[in-house]
Amino acid sequence: MNKKGIAVAGNMIVDMLYPIAGIPKPGELTTITEDASKSIGGCLCNDIVDLAKLDPKLPLVALGRTGNDEAGAYIMEQLKKHDNIDLQHVKITGTTSFTLVMADEITKQRTFYHCRGGNAGFCEEDIPWDKLDVDMLHIGYILLLDTLDEEDPEYGTKMAKLLAQAQKRGIKTSIDVVSEAGDRFRKLVCPAMRYTDYCIINEVEASATTGVELRTEDGKLLKDNMPAALKKM
C-alpha cells in the first residue's frame, strides 16, 4: 500500500484572546477592552486545519493529547468539522492545554501565558507507527513538549529519536519551534535538525539556535548574516 497524506503531531491548545489597553508594569492595572474570544491553537490544531482547508481530499492524521474536559471537547468539535482529519489516535487524558493571549491594542504585540496540560506528556508511545500510512510527519512545538524535550543518550533528545524512527520508516519529517525566552534552543533544536527534512523556523529562533545574530537590539533585520545562520543549521 502506498503511503499517503500527512500526520500532524504535537500541541493541542485552546487560546483565550484578551484585547488590552497596554501591557502594565508589575503591580499596575490595565483594561481588558472587550470580551475574550476563544479559538483552537497549537501546532497540531493550527496546521492540520490549514491543510484540511487547502485540500479537503488530503488524508490527515492528528496525533496529540487533549483533556477529558470542556476545553478538550471544544478542540475535538472544531477538528471534526473537517472530514479528512482522522482523530482516532488523539489521546484523551489529563487536562487540556490552554494559553491566555494578551493582545496589546497600542503596540500590537501579544504576550502569552501558557499552561502545558496534557501536552507535557505527549511521547513517542503516542505514535501508532504500525498504523501510520503517511508521506510526512509534521510535529511541534519543540521547547513546548516536555517529555519529547527530555534528553536521550543516543539521539540527544526524545524528539530527535522520534524523528529518526519516522525517517527509518520512510516518512519525511518536518518540525516547528516555539519562540521562548531562554537558552534551551541549541540543546533541544539542534539534535532534532539531524533527523529533519523540513524545518519551519523564524529568524528569532534561528538566531537562538545557531548563535548567529539576525536582528539588532532595535529590531533591524541583519540580512547579510542569514547565509551564515543557514549554513550553520
N, CA, C and O of each residue as an XYZ file, in Angstrom:
932
protein
N       0.856     -1.200      0.000
C       0.000      0.000      0.000
C       0.889      1.246      0.000
O       1.800      1.352      0.820
N       0.636      2.171     -0.895
C       1.412      3.397     -0.944
C       1.062      4.310      0.220
O      -0.104      4.443      0.593
N       2.086      4.936      0.788
C       1.835      5.893      1.857
C       1.169      7.125      1.272
O       1.381      7.460      0.106
N       0.381      7.785      2.065
C      -0.314      8.959      1.572
C      -0.656      9.874      2.737
O      -0.819      9.429      3.873
N      -0.762     11.157      2.431
C      -1.216     12.103      3.436
C      -0.146     12.555      4.401
O       1.032     12.223      4.261
N      -0.580     13.318      5.382
C       0.302     13.938      6.362
C      -0.231     13.703      7.770
O      -1.423     13.870      8.028
N       0.656     13.318      8.669
C       0.324     13.259     10.091
C       0.840     14.534     10.749
O       1.988     14.928     10.538
N       0.000     15.168     11.536
C       0.399     16.368     12.264
C       0.333     16.049     13.754
O      -0.708     15.634     14.263
N       1.450     16.246     14.445
C       1.559     15.835     15.846
C       1.990     16.995     16.728
O       2.624     17.948     16.275
N       1.627     16.885     18.007
C       2.134     17.859     18.981
C       1.053     18.604     19.725
O       0.029     18.038     20.107
N       1.302     19.891     19.924
C       0.497     20.701     20.826
C      -0.937     20.905     20.355
O      -1.184     21.322     19.223
N      -1.884     20.600     21.254
C      -3.302     20.884     21.049
C      -3.721     21.848     22.162
O      -3.678     21.496     23.341
N      -4.121     23.051     21.786
C      -4.287     24.137     22.756
C      -5.594     24.891     22.512
O      -6.046     25.015     21.374
N      -6.188     25.387     23.580
C      -7.263     26.366     23.474
C      -6.677     27.736     23.801
O      -6.099     27.933     24.871
N      -6.830     28.684     22.870
C      -6.346     30.047     23.072
C      -7.493     30.945     23.520
O      -8.568     30.945     22.920
N      -7.251     31.714     24.587
C      -8.196     32.738     25.030
C      -7.555     34.095     24.783
O      -6.541     34.431     25.394
N      -8.153     34.876     23.880
C      -7.579     36.152     23.461
C      -8.239     37.312     24.208
O      -9.459     37.473     24.171
N      -7.416     38.116     24.887
C      -7.897     39.274     25.628
C      -7.288     40.549     25.043
O      -6.084     40.762     25.187
N      -8.084     41.405     24.385
C      -7.571     42.705     23.934
C      -7.359     43.611     25.147
O      -8.259     43.767     25.973
N      -6.172     44.207     25.254
C      -5.873     45.047     26.419
C      -5.349     46.415     25.985
O      -4.784     46.569     24.902
N      -5.550     47.392     26.849
C      -5.128     48.770     26.573
C      -3.718     48.995     27.111
O      -3.515     49.827     27.996
N      -2.760     48.269     26.588
C      -1.370     48.423     27.009
C      -0.963     47.379     28.029
O      -1.770     46.959     28.857
N       0.298     46.960     27.965
C       0.830     45.988     28.920
C       1.289     46.722     30.176
O       2.140     47.608     30.091
N       0.743     46.372     31.336
C       1.087     47.107     32.564
C       2.445     46.688     33.119
O       2.936     45.591     32.851
N       3.034     47.583     33.892
C       4.244     47.237     34.629
C       3.843     46.394     35.844
O       2.669     46.384     36.216
N       4.794     45.686     36.471
C       4.453     44.890     37.663
C       3.749     45.729     38.721
O       4.226     46.802     39.093
N       2.619     45.239     39.201
C       1.859     45.944     40.226
C       0.847     46.932     39.692
O       0.057     47.484     40.458
N       0.859     47.168     38.366
C      -0.078     48.107     37.765
C      -1.261     47.377     37.127
O      -1.244     46.155     36.980
N      -2.274     48.136     36.757
C      -3.501     47.592     36.183
C      -3.655     48.058     34.743
O      -3.259     49.171     34.395
N      -4.229     47.203     33.914
C      -4.616     47.598     32.566
C      -6.053     47.161     32.329
O      -6.589     46.347     33.081
N      -6.682     47.704     31.281
C      -8.081     47.417     30.997
C      -8.202     46.386     29.880
O      -7.559     46.507     28.837
N      -9.038     45.366     30.109
C      -9.437     44.459     29.041
C     -10.569     45.144     28.306
O     -11.641     45.360     28.872
N     -10.340     45.490     27.044
C     -11.230     46.418     26.350
C     -12.514     45.790     25.816
O     -13.483     46.494     25.536
N     -12.520     44.460     25.675
C     -13.738     43.782     25.214
C     -13.709     42.333     25.665
O     -12.700     41.859     26.187
N     -14.815     41.631     25.463
C     -14.895     40.239     25.899
C     -13.822     39.385     25.229
O     -13.417     39.640     24.095
N     -13.379     38.377     25.954
C     -12.385     37.461     25.412
C     -12.997     36.621     24.288
O     -14.194     36.335     24.292
N     -12.159     36.234     23.334
C     -12.587     35.328     22.269
C     -11.796     34.029     22.384
O     -10.670     34.020     22.880
N     -12.390     32.945     21.924
C     -11.782     31.618     22.080
C     -11.524     30.993     20.724
O     -12.322     31.145     19.799
N     -10.402     30.286     20.606
C     -10.107     29.558     19.372
C      -9.175     28.399     19.694
O      -8.552     28.367     20.755
N      -9.085     27.446     18.771
C      -8.107     26.386     18.941
C      -6.741     26.906     18.499
O      -6.649     27.812     17.671
N      -5.688     26.324     19.060
C      -4.341     26.763     18.730
C      -3.346     25.637     18.924
O      -3.712     24.494     19.196
N      -2.083     25.988     18.778
C      -1.027     24.988     18.864
C      -0.700     24.413     17.507
O      -1.491     24.525     16.571
N       0.454     23.804     17.399
C       0.940     23.296     16.121
C      -0.045     22.345     15.473
O      -0.377     22.505     14.299
N      -0.519     21.356     16.220
C      -1.421     20.364     15.630
C      -2.693     21.023     15.108
O      -3.044     20.867     13.939
N      -3.372     21.747     15.963
C      -4.673     22.327     15.583
C      -4.538     23.317     14.434
O      -5.288     23.249     13.460
N      -3.582     24.237     14.546
C      -3.434     25.263     13.519
C      -3.085     24.671     12.163
O      -3.708     24.997     11.152
N      -2.086     23.798     12.151
C      -1.572     23.311     10.872
C      -2.509     22.312     10.216
O      -2.679     22.337      8.997
N      -3.122     21.433     11.002
C      -3.977     20.418     10.391
C      -5.259     21.041      9.825
O      -5.778     20.570      8.812
N      -5.767     22.084     10.465
C      -6.946     22.778      9.929
C      -6.580     23.529      8.650
O      -7.344     23.523      7.685
N      -5.410     24.179      8.642
C      -4.970     24.866      7.424
C      -4.852     23.887      6.262
O      -5.303     24.175      5.153
N      -4.241     22.721      6.521
C      -4.080     21.712      5.468
C      -5.433     21.177      4.995
O      -5.646     20.950      3.805
N      -6.339     20.983      5.955
C      -7.675     20.484      5.606
C      -8.419     21.464      4.711
O      -9.155     21.053      3.814
N      -8.233     22.748      4.949
C      -8.890     23.769      4.133
C      -8.231     23.900      2.759
O      -8.908     24.115      1.754
N      -6.895     23.767      2.730
C      -6.181     23.879      1.464
C      -6.555     22.750      0.502
O      -6.693     22.961     -0.703
N      -6.717     21.546      1.061
C      -7.060     20.392      0.225
C      -7.990     19.464      1.008
O      -7.515     18.616      1.765
N      -9.295     19.610      0.841
C     -10.266     18.788      1.580
C     -10.172     17.294      1.284
O     -10.785     16.489      1.985
N      -9.414     16.910      0.255
C      -9.271     15.490     -0.078
C      -7.962     14.898      0.446
O      -7.730     13.697      0.311
N      -7.118     15.723      1.035
C      -5.835     15.249      1.548
C      -6.041     14.492      2.859
O      -6.581     15.063      3.806
N      -5.625     13.213      2.945
C      -5.764     12.472      4.206
C      -4.846     13.060      5.284
O      -3.648     13.241      5.066
N      -5.428     13.353      6.441
C      -4.682     13.952      7.549
C      -4.917     13.150      8.820
O      -6.033     12.704      9.086
N      -3.862     12.972      9.598
C      -3.944     12.221     10.845
C      -3.475     13.106     11.990
O      -2.376     13.658     11.935
N      -4.293     13.246     13.024
C      -3.944     14.037     14.206
C      -3.345     13.128     15.275
O      -3.910     12.084     15.601
N      -2.196     13.533     15.818
C      -1.509     12.770     16.857
C      -1.168     13.705     18.010
O      -0.214     14.479     17.927
N      -1.948     13.630     19.083
C      -1.706     14.525     20.209
C      -2.511     14.112     21.420
O      -3.124     13.045     21.456
N      -2.494     14.988     22.413
C      -3.230     14.743     23.649
C      -4.115     15.944     23.978
O      -3.686     17.094     23.885
N      -5.337     15.659     24.356
C      -6.228     16.699     24.842
C      -6.969     16.162     26.057
O      -7.070     14.949     26.243
N      -7.481     17.054     26.876
C      -8.055     16.636     28.147
C      -9.486     16.155     28.060
O     -10.200     16.436     27.097
N      -9.894     15.422     29.089
C     -11.282     14.986     29.221
C     -12.052     16.087     29.944
O     -12.492     15.911     31.080
N     -12.208     17.218     29.271
C     -12.827     18.391     29.880
C     -13.498     19.231     28.797
O     -13.483     18.867     27.621
N     -14.085     20.351     29.197
C     -14.826     21.196     28.252
C     -13.920     21.731     27.144
O     -14.317     21.785     25.980
N     -12.703     22.126     27.514
C     -11.775     22.660     26.519
C     -11.375     21.588     25.516
O     -11.270     21.861     24.320
N     -11.151     20.363     26.002
C     -10.812     19.268     25.107
C     -11.939     18.943     24.151
O     -11.710     18.677     22.971
N     -13.163     18.965     24.668
C     -14.329     18.716     23.819
C     -14.457     19.784     22.739
O     -14.852     19.494     21.610
N     -14.117     21.029     23.099
C     -14.166     22.134     22.134
C     -13.174     21.910     20.998
O     -13.507     22.119     19.831
N     -11.946     21.482     21.336
C     -10.943     21.209     20.305
C     -11.425     20.128     19.352
O     -11.361     20.285     18.133
N     -11.908     19.025     19.922
C     -12.352     17.906     19.081
C     -13.538     18.313     18.206
O     -13.635     17.893     17.053
N     -14.426     19.119     18.749
C     -15.586     19.599     17.991
C     -15.146     20.413     16.773
O     -15.708     20.271     15.688
N     -14.137     21.265     16.961
C     -13.652     22.099     15.862
C     -12.961     21.258     14.791
O     -13.141     21.501     13.597
N     -12.172     20.272     15.214
C     -11.445     19.443     14.255
C     -12.384     18.514     13.487
O     -12.121     18.183     12.331
N     -13.469     18.097     14.123
C     -14.427     17.198     13.470
C     -15.194     17.873     12.334
O     -15.887     17.200     11.572
N     -15.076     19.175     12.217
C     -15.734     19.882     11.129
C     -15.102     19.555      9.769
O     -15.662     19.874      8.720
N     -13.935     18.918      9.807
C     -13.209     18.612      8.577
C     -13.164     17.096      8.393
O     -12.544     16.381      9.180
N     -13.819     16.625      7.360
C     -13.983     15.186      7.153
C     -12.673     14.456      6.880
O     -12.590     13.246      7.089
N     -11.654     15.167      6.418
C     -10.404     14.494      6.060
C      -9.393     14.447      7.209
O      -8.241     14.066      7.002
N      -9.817     14.834      8.427
C      -8.933     14.735      9.593
C      -9.304     13.487     10.391
O     -10.426     13.370     10.883
N      -8.367     12.562     10.516
C      -8.533     11.333     11.289
C      -8.154     11.615     12.742
O      -7.002     11.933     13.035
N      -9.119     11.497     13.648
C      -8.908     11.823     15.053
C      -8.822     10.597     15.961
O      -8.753     10.737     17.182
N      -8.825      9.420     15.387
C      -8.921      8.212     16.210
C      -7.697      7.983     17.095
O      -7.778      7.236     18.070
N      -6.558      8.616     16.774
C      -5.346      8.385     17.560
C      -5.061      9.493     18.568
O      -4.035      9.456     19.248
N      -5.953     10.480     18.675
C      -5.800     11.515     19.706
C      -6.086     10.896     21.071
O      -7.116     10.249     21.263
N      -5.186     11.095     22.002
C      -5.343     10.517     23.342
C      -6.067     11.524     24.244
O      -5.644     12.674     24.368
N      -7.160     11.080     24.871
C      -7.924     11.931     25.781
C      -7.466     11.614     27.200
O      -7.786     10.553     27.736
N      -6.723     12.526     27.803
C      -6.177     12.270     29.131
C      -5.788     13.577     29.814
O      -5.393     14.536     29.151
N      -5.899     13.612     31.126
C      -5.471     14.792     31.881
C      -6.312     16.021     31.583
O      -7.516     15.927     31.343
N      -5.660     17.170     31.603
C      -6.342     18.439     31.343
C      -5.845     19.021     30.024
O      -4.722     18.756     29.593
N      -6.696     19.811     29.400
C      -6.351     20.410     28.116
C      -5.424     21.601     28.301
O      -5.614     22.422     29.198
N      -4.427     21.680     27.446
C      -3.510     22.814     27.453
C      -4.248     24.083     27.015
O      -5.109     24.040     26.136
N      -3.901     25.210     27.639
C      -4.511     26.471     27.225
C      -3.494     27.607     27.311
O      -2.504     27.530     28.039
N      -3.769     28.661     26.548
C      -2.921     29.851     26.549
C      -3.795     31.089     26.691
O      -4.785     31.245     25.977
N      -3.429     31.957     27.604
C      -4.060     33.267     27.725
C      -3.224     34.244     26.899
O      -2.045     34.460     27.177
N      -3.846     34.818     25.897
C      -3.144     35.707     24.973
C      -3.570     37.145     25.247
O      -4.734     37.504     25.067
N      -2.612     37.967     25.685
C      -2.883     39.381     25.937
C      -2.456     40.188     24.716
O      -1.263     40.326     24.444
N      -3.430     40.721     23.981
C      -3.159     41.444     22.738
C      -3.185     42.950     23.003
O      -4.247     43.542     23.197
N      -2.013     43.549     23.006
C      -1.886     44.985     23.286
C      -2.363     45.789     22.084
O      -1.759     45.729     21.012
N      -3.446     46.543     22.261
C      -4.015     47.309     21.157
C      -3.174     48.529     20.795
O      -3.378     49.132     19.741
N      -2.223     48.900     21.666
C      -1.376     50.069     21.408
C      -0.155     49.677     20.571
O       0.088     50.249     19.508
N       0.606     48.699     21.060
C       1.827     48.279     20.355
C       1.576     47.189     19.324
O       2.435     46.914     18.487
N       0.389     46.559     19.382
C       0.031     45.428     18.513
C       0.855     44.174     18.825
O       0.864     43.226     18.041
N       1.537     44.172     19.958
C       2.284     42.998     20.396
C       1.387     42.097     21.247
O       0.431     42.561     21.868
N       1.716     40.792     21.266
C       0.959     39.848     22.069
C       1.869     39.202     23.114
O       3.038     38.919     22.847
N       1.318     38.974     24.300
C       2.031     38.288     25.377
C       1.254     37.015     25.702
O       0.025     37.025     25.771
N       2.001     35.898     25.904
C       1.361     34.597     26.057
C       1.618     34.012     27.447
O       2.758     33.972     27.912
N       0.550     33.563     28.100
C       0.654     32.865     29.386
C       0.127     31.442     29.155
O      -1.068     31.235     28.941
N       1.030     30.484     29.204
C       0.707     29.136     28.736
C       0.695     28.115     29.860
O       1.555     28.122     30.741
N      -0.309     27.227     29.810
C      -0.394     26.087     30.723
C      -0.189     24.813     29.907
O      -0.950     24.558     28.973
N       0.827     24.004     30.239
C       1.191     22.837     29.448
C       0.058     21.802     29.354
O      -0.226     21.291     28.271
N      -0.582     21.497     30.478
C      -1.647     20.498     30.470
C      -1.166     19.151     29.966
O      -0.009     18.783     30.170
N      -2.062     18.405     29.300
C      -1.745     17.069     28.824
C      -0.644     17.024     27.782
O      -0.013     15.983     27.600
N      -0.398     18.145     27.087
C       0.651     18.170     26.070
C       2.018     17.796     26.636
O       2.869     17.267     25.920
N       2.223     18.070     27.911
C       3.522     17.803     28.527
C       3.874     16.324     28.483
O       5.052     15.968     28.470
N       2.862     15.456     28.459
C       3.109     14.023     28.471
C       3.155     13.375     27.100
O       3.406     12.174     27.003
N       2.921     14.136     26.036
C       2.930     13.564     24.691
C       4.298     12.963     24.400
O       5.323     13.603     24.633
N       4.317     11.719     23.886
C       5.583     10.989     23.736
C       5.535     10.072     22.518
O       4.510      9.978     21.843
N       6.652      9.396     22.241
C       6.717      8.528     21.069
C       5.720      7.385     21.159
O       5.239      6.901     20.135
N       5.406      6.948     22.370
C       4.432      5.859     22.530
C       3.039      6.262     22.048
O       2.182      5.403     21.845
N       2.811      7.554     21.864
C       1.526      8.032     21.346
C       1.453      7.951     19.816
O       0.409      8.237     19.230
N       2.552      7.566     19.174
C       2.584      7.452     17.716
C       2.308      6.002     17.315
O       3.113      5.129     17.635
N       1.213      5.717     16.634
C       0.889      4.338     16.224
C       1.632      3.975     14.935
O       1.036      3.931     13.859
N       2.926      3.717     15.051
C       3.766      3.524     13.864
C       3.194      2.498     12.891
O       3.180      2.733     11.683
N       2.728      1.382     13.398
C       2.260      0.299     12.530
C       0.983      0.665     11.769
O       0.654      0.024     10.771
N       0.263      1.689     12.233
C      -0.981      2.095     11.593
C      -0.833      3.411     10.819
O      -1.793      3.907     10.228
N       0.377      3.962     10.833
C       0.592      5.296     10.264
C       1.002      5.193      8.794
O       2.165      4.939      8.483
N       0.050      5.389      7.909
C       0.275      5.282      6.468
C       0.278      6.680      5.859
O      -0.708      7.115      5.263
N       1.400      7.376      6.019
C       1.502      8.769      5.576
C       2.844      8.993      4.875
O       3.779      8.204      5.014
N       2.908     10.086      4.122
C       4.161     10.500      3.480
C       5.034     11.323      4.419
O       6.262     11.267      4.354
N       4.375     12.094      5.302
C       5.118     13.051      6.115
C       4.563     13.130      7.530
O       3.365     12.969      7.759
N       5.473     13.384      8.477
C       5.103     13.675      9.862
C       5.579     15.075     10.193
O       6.779     15.352     10.176
N       4.644     15.951     10.492
C       4.981     17.311     10.942
C       4.686     17.392     12.431
O       3.598     17.019     12.870
N       5.665     17.885     13.226
C       5.491     17.903     14.675
C       6.005     19.210     15.268
O       6.991     19.772     14.793
N       5.334     19.684     16.302
C       5.737     20.889     17.015
C       4.842     21.093     18.230
O       3.740     20.545     18.270
N       5.274     21.855     19.208
C       6.463     22.686     19.069
C       7.607     22.144     19.913
O       7.411     21.753     21.064
N       8.813     22.123     19.330
C       9.986     21.869     20.148
C      10.101     23.015     21.156
O       9.843     24.172     20.826
N      10.491     22.677     22.388
C      10.563     23.555     23.553
C       9.224     23.668     24.288
O       9.141     24.326     25.325
N       8.171     23.025     23.753
C       6.872     23.112     24.412
C       6.211     21.744     24.557
O       5.018     21.652     24.847
N       6.988     20.686     24.356
C       6.518     19.322     24.577
C       7.495     18.672     25.555
O       8.504     18.098     25.148
N       7.184     18.769     26.847
C       8.161     18.482     27.893
C       8.790     17.102     27.802
O      10.005     16.967     27.947
N       7.978     16.072     27.563
C       8.523     14.711     27.521
C       9.451     14.530     26.332
O      10.522     13.942     26.478
N       9.072     15.017     25.167
C       9.907     14.883     23.979
C      11.137     15.784     24.038
O      12.109     15.550     23.319
N      11.104     16.810     24.887
C      12.273     17.673     25.072
C      13.300     17.057     26.024
O      14.391     17.598     26.200
N      12.948     15.927     26.633
C      13.881     15.292     27.563
C      15.085     14.710     26.818
O      15.023     14.437     25.619
N      16.171     14.529     27.555
C      17.417     14.032     26.972
C      17.311     12.556     26.604
O      16.680     11.771     27.312
N      17.932     12.193     25.493
C      18.070     10.794     25.083
C      19.558     10.511     24.890
O      20.238     11.279     24.211
N      20.086      9.415     25.476
C      21.527      9.168     25.437
C      22.079      8.931     24.041
O      23.255      9.202     23.797
N      21.261      8.431     23.117
C      21.742      8.119     21.768
C      21.466      9.238     20.777
O      22.334      9.578     19.973
N      20.272      9.813     20.823
C      19.868     10.786     19.808
C      19.982     12.242     20.270
O      19.861     13.160     19.458
N      20.205     12.451     21.530
C      20.289     13.817     22.064
C      19.028     14.211     22.798
O      19.078     14.628     23.955
N      17.893     14.077     22.123
C      16.593     14.321     22.761
C      15.611     13.238     22.312
O      15.828     12.558     21.309
N      14.535     13.094     23.071
C      13.499     12.136     22.685
C      12.788     12.566     21.405
O      12.311     11.728     20.640
N      12.719     13.875     21.179
C      12.151     14.363     19.921
C      13.000     13.908     18.743
O      12.464     13.462     17.728
N      14.320     14.016     18.867
C      15.212     13.574     17.807
C      15.049     12.082     17.548
O      15.072     11.642     16.398
N      14.886     11.304     18.612
C      14.683      9.863     18.467
C      13.387      9.584     17.697
O      13.371      8.742     16.799
N      12.310     10.279     18.041
C      11.031     10.098     17.346
C      11.179     10.402     15.855
O      10.681      9.654     15.014
N      11.861     11.494     15.532
C      12.052     11.876     14.137
C      12.890     10.838     13.397
O      12.619     10.519     12.239
N      13.909     10.315     14.075
C      14.751      9.285     13.466
C      13.939      8.029     13.163
O      14.114      7.406     12.117
N      13.050      7.663     14.084
C      12.208      6.483     13.865
C      11.288      6.692     12.665
O      11.040      5.758     11.902
N      10.786      7.900     12.498
C       9.932      8.198     11.344
C      10.718      8.046     10.043
O      10.239      7.434      9.088
N      11.919      8.604     10.012
C      12.726      8.516      8.792
C      13.076      7.074      8.444
O      13.108      6.703      7.271
N      13.339      6.259      9.472
C      13.649      4.848      9.231
C      12.474      4.122      8.576
O      12.660      3.118      7.888
N      11.265      4.638      8.796
C      10.071      4.046      8.211
C       9.712      4.678      6.864
O       8.642      4.412      6.315
N      10.594      5.499      6.343
C      10.356      6.127      5.049
C       9.435      7.323      5.094
O       8.935      7.764      4.059
N       9.203      7.858      6.294
C       8.327      9.027      6.459
C       9.189     10.292      6.525
O      10.100     10.378      7.348
N       8.910     11.256      5.674
C       9.628     12.526      5.739
C       9.209     13.281      7.002
O       8.076     13.156      7.466
N      10.136     14.062      7.546
C       9.871     14.747      8.812
C       9.924     16.255      8.658
O      10.676     16.797      7.848
N       9.106     16.911      9.459
C       9.015     18.371      9.461
C       8.828     18.835     10.894
O       8.025     18.264     11.631
N       9.570     19.876     11.301
C       9.478     20.356     12.682
C       9.122     21.839     12.722
O       9.372     22.590     11.778
N       8.529     22.232     13.846
C       8.259     23.633     14.132
C       8.741     23.917     15.550
O       8.780     23.025     16.397
N       9.103     25.160     15.793
C       9.720     25.574     17.058
C       8.925     26.727     17.637
O       8.397     27.554     16.893
N       8.834     26.790     18.947
C       8.162     27.911     19.598
C       9.199     28.952     20.005
O      10.323     28.605     20.368
N       8.825     30.219     19.946
C       9.718     31.294     20.382
C       9.551     31.497     21.881
O       8.477     31.879     22.346
N      10.611     31.244     22.632
C      10.561     31.458     24.069
C      11.800     32.207     24.514
O      12.810     32.225     23.811
N      11.722     32.826     25.687
C      12.894     33.451     26.284
C      13.693     32.363     26.988
O      13.126     31.560     27.729
N      14.995     32.330     26.767
C      15.811     31.318     27.420
C      16.923     30.822     26.521
O      17.103     31.307     25.404
N      17.672     29.843     27.023
C      18.858     29.368     26.310
C      18.760     27.887     25.950
O      19.784     27.214     25.844
N      17.546     27.371     25.760
C      17.369     25.941     25.502
C      17.440     25.569     24.018
O      17.464     24.386     23.680
N      17.473     26.553     23.145
C      17.356     26.277     21.719
C      18.433     25.319     21.210
O      18.115     24.315     20.572
N      19.694     25.621     21.483
C      20.775     24.797     20.933
C      20.680     23.365     21.448
O      20.905     22.410     20.705
N      20.348     23.232     22.717
C      20.284     21.905     23.333
C      19.143     21.071     22.766
O      19.287     19.856     22.628
N      18.009     21.692     22.433
C      16.824     20.950     22.043
C      16.555     20.938     20.534
O      16.054     19.947     20.001
N      16.883     22.022     19.854
C      16.573     22.105     18.426
C      17.635     21.414     17.574
O      17.304     20.728     16.608
N      18.906     21.592     17.927
C      19.988     21.033     17.101
C      19.893     19.510     16.936
O      20.029     19.026     15.813
N      19.667     18.740     17.997
C      19.548     17.285     17.802
C      18.410     16.908     16.859
O      18.545     15.975     16.067
N      17.289     17.628     16.938
C      16.140     17.324     16.073
C      16.446     17.615     14.612
O      15.963     16.913     13.724
N      17.250     18.652     14.356
C      17.561     19.029     12.978
C      18.294     17.911     12.232
O      18.198     17.822     11.008
N      19.018     17.064     12.952
C      19.759     15.986     12.304
C      18.822     14.984     11.625
O      19.231     14.267     10.712
N      17.578     14.939     12.070
C      16.618     13.964     11.539
C      15.404     14.665     10.942
O      14.292     14.137     10.961
N      15.636     15.864     10.412
C      14.557     16.695      9.893
C      14.739     16.970      8.408
O      15.810     17.396      7.975
N      13.691     16.725      7.632
C      13.715     17.057      6.211
C      13.307     18.508      5.970
O      13.838     19.167      5.076
N      12.365     19.000      6.766
C      11.876     20.368      6.611
C      11.808     21.032      7.989
O      11.189     20.505      8.913
N      12.453     22.190      8.112
C      12.477     22.909      9.399
C      11.760     24.244      9.242
O      12.158     25.084      8.435
N      10.699     24.428     10.022
C       9.940     25.682     10.000
C      10.447     26.536     11.158
O      10.226     26.199     12.321
N      11.127     27.638     10.845
C      11.791     28.401     11.902
C      11.855     29.873     11.485
O      12.075     30.183     10.314
N      11.661     30.776     12.450
C      11.784     32.196     12.123
C      13.176     32.701     12.503
O      13.992     31.948     13.033
N      13.437     33.967     12.230
C      14.783     34.487     12.441
C      15.164     34.560     13.919
O      16.341     34.439     14.257
N      14.182     34.756     14.804
C      14.468     34.796     16.241
C      14.919     33.414     16.719
O      15.904     33.286     17.446
N      14.191     32.396     16.303
C      14.511     31.016     16.689
C      15.805     30.539     16.029
O      16.601     29.832     16.648
N      16.012     30.935     14.758
C      17.245     30.562     14.058
C      18.467     31.172     14.736
O      19.509     30.527     14.856
N      18.330     32.408     15.174
C      19.441     33.077     15.862
C      19.755     32.405     17.190
O      20.919     32.190     17.525
N      18.706     32.072     17.949
C      18.907     31.424     19.247
C      19.479     30.022     19.086
O      20.191     29.540     19.967
N      19.174     29.364     17.972
C      19.660     28.004     17.732
C      21.115     27.994     17.279
O      21.895     27.144     17.707
N      21.481     28.935     16.415
C      22.818     28.932     15.820
C      23.819     29.836     16.512
O      25.028     29.639     16.386
N      23.318     30.839     17.251
C      24.215     31.818     17.846
C      24.583     32.944     16.899
O      25.351     33.835     17.263
N      24.036     32.915     15.672
C      24.298     33.966     14.691
C      23.270     35.080     14.867
O      22.067     34.831     14.784
N      23.731     36.299     15.107
C      22.811     37.411     15.338
C      22.081     37.764     14.047
O      22.706     37.987     13.010
N      20.751     37.813     14.119
C      19.946     38.103     12.929
C      19.109     39.368     13.070
O      18.497     39.815     12.100
N      19.077     39.944     14.257
C      18.437     41.242     14.448
C      19.257     42.067     15.430
O      19.855     41.530     16.363
N      19.279     43.371     15.211
C      19.947     44.267     16.142
C      19.050     44.498     17.355
O      17.890     44.085     17.360
N      19.582     45.153     18.375
C      18.795     45.419     19.577
C      17.570     46.270     19.284
O      16.559     46.158     19.977
N      17.648     47.120     18.266
C      16.485     47.955     17.920
C      15.578     47.293     16.887
O      14.663     47.930     16.365
N      15.832     45.998     16.587
C      14.919     45.234     15.761
C      15.243     45.172     14.284
O      14.490     44.565     13.522
N      16.345     45.784     13.848
C      16.693     45.771     12.426
C      17.159     44.379     12.005
O      17.969     43.750     12.685
N      16.634     43.910     10.875
C      16.984     42.594     10.366
C      18.364     42.629      9.714
O      18.636     43.480      8.867
N      19.235     41.697     10.115
C      20.596     41.618      9.579
C      20.624     40.588      8.443
O      21.022     39.440      8.640
N      20.199     41.017      7.267
C      20.065     40.107      6.132
C      21.396     39.475      5.728
O      21.435     38.323      5.296
N      22.476     40.224      5.868
C      23.784     39.707      5.448
C      24.244     38.532      6.306
O      25.121     37.773      5.892
N      23.661     38.370      7.502
C      24.042     37.270      8.389
C      23.242     35.991      8.132
O      23.578     34.928      8.653
N      22.186     36.101      7.328
C      21.315     34.941      7.105
C      22.044     33.741      6.490
O      21.836     32.617      6.947
N      22.902     33.939      5.459
C      23.604     32.763      4.910
C      24.417     32.011      5.948
O      24.477     30.782      5.912
N      25.046     32.729      6.872
C      25.842     32.075      7.907
C      24.966     31.239      8.827
O      25.347     30.136      9.218
N      23.790     31.761      9.174
C      22.868     31.024     10.040
C      22.339     29.777      9.321
O      22.247     28.702      9.915
N      21.996     29.930      8.048
C      21.501     28.794      7.275
C      22.579     27.725      7.111
O      22.293     26.533      7.220
N      23.811     28.145      6.850
C      24.917     27.189      6.710
C      25.151     26.432      8.005
O      25.413     25.230      7.997
N      25.054     27.151      9.125
C      25.275     26.507     10.414
C      24.185     25.508     10.723
O      24.453     24.446     11.286
N      22.938     25.842     10.354
C      21.835     24.898     10.562
C      22.008     23.663      9.693
O      21.176     22.757      9.734
